[in-house]
Amino acid sequence: MKSIIFKLQALAILSSLFCTVASKHWVQNQCHVPINLTLYNNTKLPDPFTFAGGGAKTSNASQWDCRRKQIGALLQKYELGHLPPKPASLTANITTSNATYLGTNYTTNNLNIQVTDRNKTISFSASIIWPTTGEGPWPAVIAYAAPSIPIPSNIATINLDNDDIAQQNDASSRGIGKFYDLYGINATASAMTAWAWAVSRIIDALESLPISEAKINTTRLGMTGCSRNGKGALVAGAFEPRIRLTIPQESGSGGDACWRLSDAEQAAGYVVQTSSEIVNENVWFSTEFDNFAQYKTDLLPFDHHMLAGMIAPRAMLAIENTAYVWLSPQSSYGCMTAARKVWDALGVSDRMGFTQDGNHSHCAFSADQQPELTAFFDRFLLDAEGVNTTVFKTTNETFDEARWIDWTVPKLY
Ligand code: MCU
């Protein structure tokens, strides 16, 4: 009898030990996201599926949701700064103004948003262009500045002047913009984090208005931007789950390229943009990232394949261009190849597309990428049936998987 009790006790101790070690971040179906990690050196791309800080590998879709929260927390801590939660209060309205320019009348519809948090208030606006035919509510694409991709005529466009939220002229822009008027110049949020916060407020505003006034279907929202604004579009898509389709265009380094891969591309003799340069150029990243940017990216417990992976299982189409060295084309191709494995794991590979070509100006959308863009709009914003969104193409880049990936892809579905 004594030995049975002893064996049972031993089993209980062993199983509780197993639970703490194997499921440290996933206890009784609850997600815990510790972010104070001992940083470790990883010259390969980190495993998107294994909880950082000594956790288990994710084995189902809910655990992926937990892991993506951890990745989001790590990105905020080491690279992007703190993204504030929903503010205390928000009010919105839509106003229409008319102007005449060179004999032509122009009507502008503005979504005006007033946000109060921590006893401070700011106001900002985004312009809405509704389709001119048919009846709303329409799907909409939110764009930083304005889209550099053609938006179908049956989809609305919402343009946000993101520089008004967080300036991005050069390194001296840190802490300037309406976001910092609200949260203080010492807020750790980088410009891209501040913009993502504003996108979430646009969606809050649309949700708060009567559907007859906003005329936008908030379950069918896309997000886009090009170049620096493409990097930002990727960050907004990663952190805002109400965005159904994310389209970063020519985002390059700091966007759909991976830090480690860009460093390696440079070490191999190519001229590319690395973190060591980018942190001195502008304020897209937090000051904390300076600790990693000078060839210490191996210490980061993530890379941008995981930033993109945070979008999964939602849809994403990354549009790229090989014509500019600072887009780090090889790095983008490799990074997105690694990112797509998250969609593979969730059984939805065709929700993640990558299309990279060359021979055109920066942010000038290339007609040969139109079929995939149309397919993604049709399927994810316009609910068309039977649309093929399987696309992963480059003109000439390659990726050495064996060198960069030492993890396996679990089946999470
Ligand atoms: C590709 O995005 C950036 C690039 O990272 C910067 O180095 C460069 O100065 O500006 C590009 C851009 O935003 O062009 C419009």
Boltz pocket constraint, residues with backbone or C-beta under 6 A from the ligand:
constraints:
  - pocket:
      binder: B
      contacts: [[A, 226], [A, 227], [A, 228], [A, 229], [A, 250], [A, 251], [A, 252], [A, 253], [A, 254], [A, 273], [A, 281], [A, 326], [A, 327]]
      max_distance: 6.0
